[in-house]
Amino acid sequence: MSPRDLVAGLVAAYNEHDAERHASWYAHDATVHPAGWTHAVDVTAWISAFTLMLEAFPDLTVHPALVTSG
């Protein structure tokens, strides 16, 4: 799978507000570094926060402008 495919899958699940499918794109031991947060969190914590964000902002979507990989 290419980085572009990974980002496309994450973004599609995010924009469709499908927390379970969004979580499935992460490795079981992944950490997420949300912008503005003081530390990284595990996927379970991130999905909990994601669910709360969707409740607070039901029209929330993301639109990546640039995807790069190294």
C-alpha positions in Angstrom: 0.0 0.0 0.0 1.3 3.4 -0.9 1.3 6.4 1.5 -1.2 8.0 -0.8 -3.6 5.0 -0.4 -3.1 5.1 3.4 -4.0 8.8 3.6 -6.9 8.4 1.3 -8.3 5.6 3.4 -7.8 7.5 6.7 -9.4 10.7 5.2 -12.3 8.8 3.7 -13.1 7.2 7.0 -12.6 10.5 8.9 -14.9 12.4 6.5 -17.6 9.7 6.6 -17.4 9.8 10.5 -16.7 6.1 10.7 -14.6 5.8 13.8 -14.2 2.0 13.7 -13.0 2.1 10.1 -10.8 5.1 10.8 -9.2 3.1 13.7 -8.6 0.1 11.5 -6.1 2.0 9.4 -3.7 2.3 12.3 -1.2 -0.4 13.5 -2.2 -1.9 16.8 0.8 -0.1 18.5 0.5 3.2 16.7 0.6 6.6 18.4 -1.1 9.7 17.1 0.3 13.2 17.5 -2.6 15.6 17.2 -1.6 19.1 16.5 -1.7 21.2 19.7 -1.7 18.3 22.1 1.2 18.1 24.5 1.9 14.4 23.9 1.2 11.5 21.6 -1.8 9.2 22.4 -2.6 5.6 21.5 -5.2 4.8 18.9 -7.9 4.0 21.5 -7.5 7.5 23.1 -7.4 9.1 19.6 -10.6 7.4 18.5 -12.3 8.4 21.7 -11.3 12.0 21.1 -12.3 11.7 17.4 -15.8 10.5 18.4 -16.2 13.5 20.8 -15.0 15.9 18.1 -17.6 14.5 15.7 -20.3 15.1 18.3 -19.2 18.7 18.8 -18.6 19.4 15.1 -21.0 17.1 13.1 -20.0 18.7 9.8 -16.2 18.2 10.4 -14.2 17.1 7.4 -10.5 17.2 6.4 -9.0 17.9 3.0 -5.3 17.2 2.8 -3.4 19.6 0.5 -0.1 17.7 0.2 0.9 14.2 1.0 4.6 13.3 1.1 6.6 10.3 2.3 10.2 9.6 3.1 
